[in-house]
Amino acid sequence: MIRICKEESFHQRQGYHIMMTLMQGSDEQKAMAQDAMNRFWWPALMMFGPHDAESAHTAQSMKWKIKRQSNDELRQKFVDQSVAQAEEIGLNIPDPELKWNEERGHYDFGEIDWEEFQQVISGNGPCNRQRMQHHIKVHEEGQWVRDAIAAHEDKRKQRAGRTAA
């Protein structure tokens, strides 16, 4: 688990560094970084899973100590950290409802579109058709490899049959 956490921490730092570098670049590079933020902000919030009250596994995972923080706690922590990082490098968070809540000591943010989440995990996401076409193409183009392996295996069996006789 420690290795996994270290690797994930590396990926987080790497992503931040890439975005920071883009935001220090040309106008086109800054636009690329902002476009990525606009596309991935809401899916990033979705990746923590449904709200705790609607999560089938959060309570059990917390009880068994598989998770130390709930989906909502992790999502809030992510938002709080991400806003600070985005502000530091000049990115705008694409959430008009995002604002600091002094009383809670956290950012309030807009409601996640869980219908979009359900569509994506049901195979109806914006890139699903494109992803499936790619997998089919790669599978078809790799048929010669599977055929060569099968031919080699047949030849090996024939040779083994001759030496056994």
Backbone as a printed PyTorch tensor [residue, N CA C, xyz], in Angstrom:
tensor([[[  0.8180,  -1.1880,   0.0000],
         [  0.0000,   0.0000,   0.0000],
         [  0.8680,   1.2610,   0.0000]],

        [[  1.9760,   1.2150,   0.7030],
         [  2.8630,   2.3770,   0.7570],
         [  3.3920,   2.6920,  -0.6380]],

        [[  3.7770,   1.6440,  -1.3910],
         [  4.2750,   1.8560,  -2.7550],
         [  3.2060,   2.4670,  -3.6430]],

        [[  1.9780,   2.0080,  -3.4960],
         [  0.8780,   2.5390,  -4.3000],
         [  0.6700,   4.0230,  -3.9780]],

        [[  0.6580,   4.3560,  -2.6960],
         [  0.4630,   5.7500,  -2.2870],
         [  1.5940,   6.6360,  -2.8060]],

        [[  2.8240,   6.1460,  -2.7500],
         [  3.9530,   6.9220,  -3.2630],
         [  3.8270,   7.1390,  -4.7600]],

        [[  3.4110,   6.1030,  -5.4830],
         [  3.2630,   6.2390,  -6.9320],
         [  2.1510,   7.2210,  -7.2740]],

        [[  1.0400,   7.1330,  -6.5720],
         [ -0.0630,   8.0650,  -6.8280],
         [  0.3520,   9.4880,  -6.4990]],

        [[  1.1210,   9.6670,  -5.4450],
         [  1.6200,  10.9910,  -5.0890],
         [  2.5250,  11.5290,  -6.1990]],

        [[  3.3400,  10.6500,  -6.7810],
         [  4.1990,  11.0450,  -7.9050],
         [  3.3470,  11.5350,  -9.0710]],

        [[  2.2930,  10.7820,  -9.4080],
         [  1.4360,  11.1650, -10.5310],
         [  0.7530,  12.5090, -10.2750]],

        [[  0.3500,  12.7320,  -9.0430],
         [ -0.2790,  14.0010,  -8.6920],
         [  0.7100,  15.1520,  -8.8970]],

        [[  1.9270,  14.9800,  -8.3990],
         [  2.9450,  16.0370,  -8.5520],
         [  3.2900,  16.2480, -10.0220]],

        [[  3.3830,  15.1460, -10.7700],
         [  3.7000,  15.2350, -12.1940],
         [  2.6170,  16.0160, -12.9370]],

        [[  1.3490,  15.7180, -12.6550],
         [  0.2500,  16.4300, -13.2960],
         [  0.2770,  17.9080, -12.9800]],

        [[  0.5060,  18.2400, -11.7240],
         [  0.5720,  19.6450, -11.3260],
         [  1.7220,  20.3400, -12.0460]],

        [[  2.8550,  19.6780, -12.1270],
         [  4.0250,  20.2700, -12.7790],
         [  3.7380,  20.5240, -14.2630]],

        [[  3.0730,  19.5850, -14.9210],
         [  2.7280,  19.7580, -16.3380],
         [  1.8110,  20.9650, -16.5120]],

        [[  0.7780,  21.0520, -15.6700],
         [ -0.1540,  22.1750, -15.7710],
         [  0.5510,  23.4930, -15.4570]],

        [[  1.4190,  23.4960, -14.4630],
         [  2.1580,  24.6980, -14.1060],
         [  3.0370,  25.1370, -15.2820]],

        [[  3.6980,  24.1880, -15.9140],
         [  4.5630,  24.4990, -17.0550],
         [  3.7460,  25.0710, -18.2100]],

        [[  2.5870,  24.4650, -18.4910],
         [  1.7330,  24.9920, -19.5570],
         [  1.2750,  26.4080, -19.2460]],

        [[  0.9380,  26.6770, -17.9980],
         [  0.4500,  28.0020, -17.6110],
         [  1.5570,  29.0610, -17.6290]],

        [[  2.8030,  28.6430, -17.7310],
         [  3.9150,  29.5840, -17.8560],
         [  4.3150,  29.7640, -19.3210]],

        [[  3.6230,  29.0610, -20.2190],
         [  3.9810,  29.0800, -21.6340],
         [  3.2180,  30.1060, -22.4490]],

        [[  3.0650,  29.7740, -23.7050],
         [  2.3810,  30.6690, -24.6550],
         [  0.8840,  30.7130, -24.3560]],

        [[  0.2010,  31.6340, -25.0240],
         [ -1.2520,  31.7220, -24.8610],
         [ -1.9130,  30.4060, -25.2840]],

        [[ -1.3940,  29.8010, -26.3340],
         [ -1.9420,  28.5190, -26.8060],
         [ -1.7670,  27.4300, -25.7420]],

        [[ -0.6100,  27.4000, -25.0930],
         [ -0.3680,  26.4120, -24.0410],
         [ -1.2650,  26.6690, -22.8320]],

        [[ -1.4480,  27.9240, -22.4780],
         [ -2.3510,  28.2590, -21.3750],
         [ -3.7760,  27.8180, -21.6980]],

        [[ -4.1820,  28.0170, -22.9490],
         [ -5.5240,  27.6050, -23.3720],
         [ -5.6610,  26.0780, -23.3030]],

        [[ -4.5890,  25.3690, -23.6430],
         [ -4.6140,  23.9030, -23.5470],
         [ -4.8200,  23.4600, -22.1000]],

        [[ -4.1210,  24.1030, -21.1920],
         [ -4.2500,  23.7550, -19.7710],
         [ -5.6630,  24.0530, -19.2720]],

        [[ -6.1990,  25.2170, -19.6410],
         [ -7.5510,  25.5690, -19.1970],
         [ -8.5850,  24.6310, -19.8060]],

        [[ -8.3840,  24.2470, -21.0650],
         [ -9.2930,  23.3010, -21.7120],
         [ -9.2880,  21.9670, -20.9740]],

        [[ -8.1110,  21.5090, -20.5780],
         [ -8.0190,  20.2530, -19.8170],
         [ -8.7460,  20.3870, -18.4800]],

        [[ -8.5790,  21.5060, -17.8150],
         [ -9.2840,  21.7360, -16.5490],
         [-10.7940,  21.7110, -16.7770]],

        [[-11.2470,  22.3680, -17.8300],
         [-12.6750,  22.4290, -18.1230],
         [-13.2590,  21.0410, -18.4000]],

        [[-12.5070,  20.2100, -19.0950],
         [-12.9960,  18.8680, -19.4510],
         [-12.9360,  17.8910, -18.2870]],

        [[-11.9380,  18.0200, -17.4380],
         [-11.7100,  16.9840, -16.4330],
         [-12.1350,  17.3370, -15.0150]],

        [[-12.5530,  18.5720, -14.7560],
         [-12.9130,  18.9560, -13.3950],
         [-14.0370,  18.0790, -12.8560]],

        [[-15.1500,  18.0380, -13.5680],
         [-16.2950,  17.2790, -13.0550],
         [-16.0390,  15.7820, -13.0390]],

        [[-15.4360,  15.1860, -14.0810],
         [-15.0990,  13.7600, -13.9790],
         [-14.1520,  13.4670, -12.8080]],

        [[-13.2640,  14.4140, -12.4940],
         [-12.3660,  14.2050, -11.3510],
         [-13.1550,  14.1340, -10.0520]],

        [[-14.1730,  14.9730,  -9.9190],
         [-15.0020,  14.9310,  -8.7130],
         [-15.8350,  13.6520,  -8.6560]],

        [[-16.2210,  13.1680,  -9.8220],
         [-17.0010,  11.9280,  -9.8880],
         [-16.1830,  10.7150,  -9.4800]],

        [[-14.8800,  10.7630,  -9.7130],
         [-14.0500,   9.5720,  -9.4850],
         [-14.0200,   9.1460,  -8.0130]],

        [[-14.4250,  10.0300,  -7.1140],
         [-14.4600,   9.6560,  -5.7000],
         [-15.6700,   8.8010,  -5.3640]],

        [[-16.5610,   8.6670,  -6.3330],
         [-17.7450,   7.8390,  -6.1290],
         [-18.9310,   8.6470,  -5.6590]],

        [[-20.0560,   7.9710,  -5.5040],
         [-21.2910,   8.6760,  -5.1210],
         [-21.1920,   9.2770,  -3.7250]],

        [[-22.1320,  10.1630,  -3.4350],
         [-22.1940,  10.7330,  -2.0860],
         [-22.3040,   9.5930,  -1.0660]],

        [[-21.7980,   9.8380,   0.1090],
         [-21.7690,   8.8030,   1.1460],
         [-23.1360,   8.1810,   1.3950]],

        [[-24.1660,   8.9950,   1.4030],
         [-25.5180,   8.4950,   1.6740],
         [-25.9990,   7.5550,   0.5700]],

        [[-25.4090,   7.6580,  -0.6150],
         [-25.8380,   6.8400,  -1.7510],
         [-24.8150,   5.7740,  -2.1230]],

        [[-23.7380,   5.6790,  -1.3700],
         [-22.6810,   4.7210,  -1.6800],
         [-22.9850,   3.3690,  -1.0440]],

        [[-22.9640,   2.3440,  -1.8690],
         [-23.2900,   1.0010,  -1.3850],
         [-22.1910,   0.4240,  -0.4930]],

        [[-20.9700,   0.9160,  -0.6140],
         [-19.8490,   0.2580,   0.0550],
         [-19.0760,   1.1190,   1.0430]],

        [[-19.3200,   2.4140,   1.0660],
         [-18.5220,   3.3050,   1.9130],
         [-18.5680,   2.9070,   3.3830]],

        [[-19.7530,   2.7000,   3.9120],
         [-19.8700,   2.3890,   5.3500],
         [-19.1120,   1.1210,   5.7020]],

        [[-19.2690,   0.0780,   4.8960],
         [-18.5770,  -1.1850,   5.1710],
         [-17.0660,  -1.0220,   5.0150]],

        [[-16.6450,  -0.3040,   3.9900],
         [-15.2110,  -0.0840,   3.7780],
         [-14.5930,   0.7050,   4.9270]],

        [[-15.3440,   1.6490,   5.4840],
         [-14.8600,   2.4150,   6.6320],
         [-14.7980,   1.5030,   7.8640]],

        [[-15.8070,   0.6850,   8.0480],
         [-15.8520,  -0.2170,   9.1940],
         [-14.6780,  -1.1930,   9.1610]],

        [[-14.3850,  -1.7210,   7.9780],
         [-13.2810,  -2.6730,   7.8330],
         [-11.9240,  -1.9810,   7.7320]],

        [[-11.9410,  -0.6550,   7.7550],
         [-10.7360,   0.1770,   7.6710],
         [-10.0020,   0.0370,   6.3340]],

        [[-10.7690,  -0.3210,   5.2990],
         [-10.2240,  -0.3150,   3.9400],
         [-10.0430,   1.1380,   3.5100]],

        [[-11.0140,   1.9660,   3.8980],
         [-10.9550,   3.3990,   3.6350],
         [-10.8810,   4.1270,   4.9690]],

        [[-10.0430,   5.1490,   5.0140],
         [ -9.9480,   5.9510,   6.2330],
         [-10.7980,   7.2040,   6.1500]],

        [[-11.1900,   7.5750,   4.9300],
         [-12.0350,   8.7400,   4.7330],
         [-13.1340,   8.3720,   3.7420]],

        [[-14.2760,   8.9830,   3.9160],
         [-15.4170,   8.6840,   3.0490],
         [-15.2530,   9.3660,   1.6870]],

        [[-16.1120,   8.9890,   0.7510],
         [-16.1020,   9.6010,  -0.5810],
         [-16.2370,  11.1190,  -0.4900]],

        [[-17.2070,  11.5660,   0.3100],
         [-17.4410,  13.0130,   0.4280],
         [-16.2650,  13.7370,   1.0780]],

        [[-15.6580,  13.1170,   2.0840],
         [-14.4870,  13.7310,   2.7340],
         [-13.3200,  13.8360,   1.7550]],

        [[-13.0830,  12.7680,   1.0010],
         [-11.9820,  12.7730,   0.0280],
         [-12.2320,  13.7930,  -1.0810]],

        [[-13.4730,  13.8540,  -1.5530],
         [-13.8240,  14.8190,  -2.5990],
         [-13.6110,  16.2490,  -2.0940]],

        [[-14.0450,  16.5320,  -0.8540],
         [-13.8840,  17.8770,  -0.2900],
         [-12.4080,  18.2310,  -0.1620]],

        [[-11.6200,  17.2950,   0.3030],
         [-10.1740,  17.5200,   0.4330],
         [ -9.5580,  17.8190,  -0.9340]],

        [[ -9.9750,  17.0660,  -1.9520],
         [ -9.4920,  17.2740,  -3.3170],
         [ -9.8490,  18.6730,  -3.8090]],

        [[-11.0980,  19.0770,  -3.6050],
         [-11.5390,  20.4090,  -4.0410],
         [-10.7150,  21.4840,  -3.3430]],

        [[-10.6010,  21.3930,  -2.0300],
         [ -9.8630,  22.4070,  -1.2730],
         [ -8.4180,  22.5310,  -1.7650]],

        [[ -7.7650,  21.4070,  -2.0030],
         [ -6.3750,  21.4440,  -2.4630],
         [ -6.2770,  21.9260,  -3.9080]],

        [[ -7.2030,  21.4680,  -4.7420],
         [ -7.1490,  21.8130,  -6.1640],
         [ -7.3920,  23.2880,  -6.4100]],

        [[ -8.3150,  23.8700,  -5.6650],
         [ -8.5970,  25.3050,  -5.8390],
         [ -7.3440,  26.1120,  -5.5300]],

        [[ -6.6920,  25.7870,  -4.4340],
         [ -5.4660,  26.5020,  -4.0630],
         [ -4.3880,  26.3430,  -5.1350]],

        [[ -4.2330,  25.1320,  -5.6530],
         [ -3.2240,  24.8990,  -6.6830],
         [ -3.5770,  25.6200,  -7.9800]],

        [[ -4.8450,  25.5770,  -8.3630],
         [ -5.2780,  26.2460,  -9.5940],
         [ -5.0570,  27.7510,  -9.4960]],

        [[ -5.4200,  28.3200,  -8.3620],
         [ -5.2230,  29.7560,  -8.1760],
         [ -3.7520,  30.1190,  -8.2510]],

        [[ -2.9080,  29.2900,  -7.6940],
         [ -1.4630,  29.5470,  -7.6790],
         [ -0.8950,  29.6780,  -9.0870]],

        [[ -1.3950,  28.8620, -10.0220],
         [ -0.8310,  28.8780, -11.3770],
         [ -1.7160,  29.6210, -12.3840]],

        [[ -2.8660,  30.1420, -11.9460],
         [ -3.7030,  30.9550, -12.8140],
         [ -4.7870,  30.2170, -13.5830]],

        [[ -5.1130,  29.0080, -13.1760],
         [ -6.2120,  28.2660, -13.8090],
         [ -7.5370,  28.6470, -13.1590]],

        [[ -8.5970,  28.5910, -13.9360],
         [ -9.9360,  28.8340, -13.4160],
         [-10.6760,  27.5120, -13.2760]],

        [[-11.2960,  27.3010, -12.1310],
         [-12.1110,  26.1030, -11.9030],
         [-13.4680,  26.3460, -12.5740]],

        [[-13.9120,  25.4360, -13.4300],
         [-15.1530,  25.6530, -14.1840],
         [-16.4110,  25.3240, -13.3780]],

        [[-16.5790,  25.9880, -12.2620],
         [-17.7470,  25.7690, -11.4130],
         [-18.2230,  27.1240, -10.9060]],

        [[-19.3140,  27.6360, -11.4790],
         [-19.7890,  28.9600, -11.0570],
         [-20.2610,  29.0010,  -9.6050]],

        [[-20.5420,  27.8520,  -9.0110],
         [-21.0020,  27.8210,  -7.6200],
         [-19.8590,  27.6870,  -6.6110]],

        [[-18.6380,  27.5820,  -7.1020],
         [-17.4820,  27.4120,  -6.2280],
         [-17.2340,  28.6790,  -5.4230]],

        [[-17.2340,  28.5440,  -4.0940],
         [-16.9190,  29.7020,  -3.2430],
         [-16.4630,  29.2080,  -1.8740]],

        [[-15.6440,  30.0350,  -1.2460],
         [-15.1190,  29.7100,   0.0790],
         [-16.2280,  29.8730,   1.1110]],

        [[-16.3740,  28.8740,   1.9780],
         [-17.3680,  28.9240,   3.0500],
         [-16.6100,  29.1080,   4.3570]],

        [[-16.5980,  30.3240,   4.8380],
         [-15.8390,  30.6670,   6.0470],
         [-16.2800,  29.8240,   7.2450]],

        [[-17.5720,  29.6290,   7.3720],
         [-18.1220,  28.8860,   8.5100],
         [-17.6310,  27.4310,   8.5330]],

        [[-17.6030,  26.7910,   7.3710],
         [-17.1700,  25.3880,   7.2990],
         [-15.6570,  25.2650,   7.1680]],

        [[-15.0080,  26.3140,   6.6830],
         [-13.5680,  26.2470,   6.4550],
         [-13.2300,  25.4060,   5.2320]],

        [[-14.1540,  25.3390,   4.2880],
         [-13.9800,  24.5700,   3.0560],
         [-14.6560,  25.3020,   1.9110]],

        [[-14.3260,  24.8660,   0.6960],
         [-15.0190,  25.4010,  -0.4660],
         [-16.3470,  24.6840,  -0.6460]],

        [[-17.3770,  25.4510,  -0.9740],
         [-18.6410,  24.8900,  -1.4390],
         [-18.5150,  24.7800,  -2.9510]],

        [[-19.1170,  23.7600,  -3.5150],
         [-19.0370,  23.5980,  -4.9650],
         [-20.3670,  23.0920,  -5.4960]],

        [[-20.5240,  23.1760,  -6.8120],
         [-21.7780,  22.8160,  -7.4570],
         [-22.0890,  21.3340,  -7.3580]],

        [[-23.3080,  21.0090,  -7.7330],
         [-23.7750,  19.6230,  -7.6860],
         [-23.2220,  18.8490,  -8.8760]],

        [[-22.7770,  17.6580,  -8.6150],
         [-22.2420,  16.7750,  -9.6540],
         [-23.4000,  16.1940, -10.4550]],

        [[-23.2220,  16.0980, -11.7640],
         [-24.2330,  15.5140, -12.6450],
         [-24.0590,  13.9930, -12.6310]],

        [[-24.7400,  13.3450, -11.7010],
         [-24.5900,  11.8960, -11.5460],
         [-25.1960,  11.1290, -12.7090]],

        [[-26.1160,  11.7400, -13.4480],
         [-26.6660,  11.0890, -14.6470],
         [-25.5580,  10.9340, -15.6900]],

        [[-24.7340,  11.9660, -15.8350],
         [-23.5860,  11.8700, -16.7540],
         [-22.6520,  10.7420, -16.3050]],

        [[-22.4130,  10.6600, -15.0130],
         [-21.5720,   9.5980, -14.4550],
         [-22.1400,   8.2320, -14.8180]],

        [[-23.4440,   8.0530, -14.6100],
         [-24.0860,   6.7710, -14.9290],
         [-23.9830,   6.4550, -16.4180]],

        [[-24.1360,   7.4690, -17.2580],
         [-24.0160,   7.2650, -18.7020],
         [-22.6050,   6.7860, -19.0690]],

        [[-21.6060,   7.4070, -18.4800],
         [-20.2170,   7.0480, -18.7860],
         [-19.9220,   5.6120, -18.3520]],

        [[-20.2800,   5.2490, -17.1170],
         [-19.9600,   3.9020, -16.6590],
         [-20.8360,   2.8430, -17.3210]],

        [[-21.9290,   3.2790, -17.9710],
         [-22.7730,   2.3520, -18.7150],
         [-22.3030,   2.1930, -20.1570]],

        [[-21.2040,   2.8450, -20.5010],
         [-20.6550,   2.7100, -21.8480],
         [-21.1490,   3.7580, -22.8210]],

        [[-21.7740,   4.8160, -22.3280],
         [-22.2970,   5.8540, -23.2090],
         [-21.5710,   7.1800, -23.0170]],

        [[-20.3170,   7.1110, -22.6420],
         [-19.5450,   8.3310, -22.4320],
         [-19.1600,   8.9880, -23.7370]],

        [[-18.6440,  10.2110, -23.6710],
         [-18.3310,  10.9680, -24.8830],
         [-17.2560,  10.3270, -25.7550]],

        [[-16.3930,   9.5290, -25.1850],
         [-15.3120,   8.9130, -25.9670],
         [-15.4790,   7.3980, -26.0990]],

        [[-16.5910,   6.8570, -25.6180],
         [-16.7290,   5.4120, -25.5920],
         [-16.7040,   4.8040, -26.9940]],

        [[-17.4510,   5.3760, -27.9330],
         [-17.4890,   4.8310, -29.2970],
         [-16.0950,   4.8540, -29.9130]],

        [[-15.4030,   5.9590, -29.7240],
         [-14.0470,   6.1120, -30.2510],
         [-13.1010,   5.0810, -29.6050]],

        [[-13.2250,   4.9020, -28.2960],
         [-12.3750,   3.9400, -27.5800],
         [-12.6560,   2.5180, -28.0640]],

        [[-13.9230,   2.1800, -28.2310],
         [-14.2770,   0.8350, -28.6860],
         [-13.7980,   0.5940, -30.1120]],

        [[-13.9200,   1.5850, -30.9950],
         [-13.4190,   1.4480, -32.3620],
         [-11.9180,   1.1930, -32.3560]],

        [[-11.2110,   1.8820, -31.4890],
         [ -9.7610,   1.6930, -31.3770],
         [ -9.4450,   0.2580, -30.9320]],

        [[-10.1610,  -0.2410, -29.9040],
         [ -9.9000,  -1.5960, -29.4140],
         [-10.2090,  -2.6400, -30.4930]],

        [[-11.2810,  -2.4630, -31.2270],
         [-11.6370,  -3.4010, -32.2980],
         [-10.5630,  -3.3840, -33.3820]],

        [[-10.1260,  -2.1910, -33.7740],
         [ -9.0930,  -2.0540, -34.8080],
         [ -7.7940,  -2.7460, -34.3690]],

        [[ -7.3790,  -2.4900, -33.1360],
         [ -6.1490,  -3.1070, -32.6250],
         [ -6.2960,  -4.6300, -32.5760]],

        [[ -7.4570,  -5.0970, -32.1590],
         [ -7.6910,  -6.5470, -32.1050],
         [ -7.6020,  -7.1480, -33.5090]],

        [[ -8.2380,  -6.5050, -34.4760],
         [ -8.2070,  -7.0150, -35.8480],
         [ -6.8030,  -6.9670, -36.4300]],

        [[ -6.0830,  -5.8880, -36.1930],
         [ -4.7170,  -5.7580, -36.7180],
         [ -3.7550,  -6.7340, -36.0440]],

        [[ -4.0930,  -7.2040, -34.8580],
         [ -3.2380,  -8.1560, -34.1510],
         [ -3.5670,  -9.6100, -34.4400]],

        [[ -4.5450,  -9.8460, -35.3270],
         [ -4.9370, -11.2250, -35.6310],
         [ -3.7660, -12.0410, -36.1540]],

        [[ -2.8780, -11.4410, -36.9390],
         [ -1.7480, -12.1800, -37.4950],
         [ -0.8430, -12.7180, -36.3850]],

        [[ -0.7430, -12.0040, -35.2820],
         [  0.0900, -12.4630, -34.1690],
         [ -0.5400, -13.7050, -33.5450]],

        [[ -1.8520, -13.6450, -33.3150],
         [ -2.5360, -14.8150, -32.7460],
         [ -2.4710, -16.0040, -33.6900]],

        [[ -2.5850, -15.7550, -35.0100],
         [ -2.4810, -16.8310, -35.9920],
         [ -1.0760, -17.4470, -35.9800]],

        [[ -0.0570, -16.6000, -35.8890],
         [  1.3270, -17.0930, -35.8600],
         [  1.5750, -17.9250, -34.6050]],

        [[  1.0430, -17.4970, -33.4790],
         [  1.2130, -18.2550, -32.2320],
         [  0.5230, -19.6120, -32.3480]],

        [[ -0.6750, -19.6270, -32.9190],
         [ -1.4100, -20.8900, -33.0860],
         [ -0.6570, -21.8230, -34.0310]],

        [[ -0.1130, -21.2810, -35.1340],
         [  0.6420, -22.1000, -36.0880],
         [  1.8940, -22.6640, -35.4260]],

        [[  2.5610, -21.8440, -34.6510],
         [  3.7630, -22.3000, -33.9520],
         [  3.4130, -23.4110, -32.9580]],

        [[  2.3240, -23.2400, -32.2330],
         [  1.8890, -24.2520, -31.2620],
         [  1.5250, -25.5500, -31.9660]],

        [[  0.8490, -25.4790, -33.1210],
         [  0.5140, -26.6850, -33.8990],
         [  1.7900, -27.4040, -34.3440]],

        [[  2.7500, -26.6350, -34.8210],
         [  4.0200, -27.2130, -35.2710],
         [  4.7470, -27.8890, -34.1090]],

        [[  4.7390, -27.2440, -32.9520],
         [  5.3930, -27.8110, -31.7710],
         [  4.7350, -29.1280, -31.3810]],

        [[  3.4160, -29.1820, -31.4380],
         [  2.6930, -30.4140, -31.0950],
         [  2.9930, -31.5240, -32.0890]],

        [[  3.0940, -31.1520, -33.3890],
         [  3.4150, -32.1550, -34.4090],
         [  4.8100, -32.7380, -34.1720]],

        [[  5.7590, -31.8700, -33.8620],
         [  7.1240, -32.3430, -33.5840],
         [  7.1530, -33.2160, -32.3410]],

        [[  6.4300, -32.8070, -31.3280],
         [  6.3830, -33.6000, -30.0780],
         [  5.7570, -34.9500, -30.3510]],

        [[  4.7490, -35.0010, -31.2340],
         [  4.0990, -36.2740, -31.5820],
         [  5.0210, -37.2070, -32.3300]],

        [[  5.8980, -36.6600, -33.2180],
         [  6.8510, -37.4860, -33.9660],
         [  7.9390, -38.0540, -33.0850]],

        [[  8.3950, -37.2720, -32.1190],
         [  9.4820, -37.7580, -31.2570],
         [  8.9720, -38.7600, -30.2380]],

        [[  7.6890, -38.6990, -29.9160],
         [  7.1180, -39.6370, -28.9470],
         [  6.8730, -40.9970, -29.5970]],

        [[  6.7130, -41.0260, -30.9290],
         [  6.3780, -42.2920, -31.6160],
         [  7.5580, -43.1260, -31.9020]]])
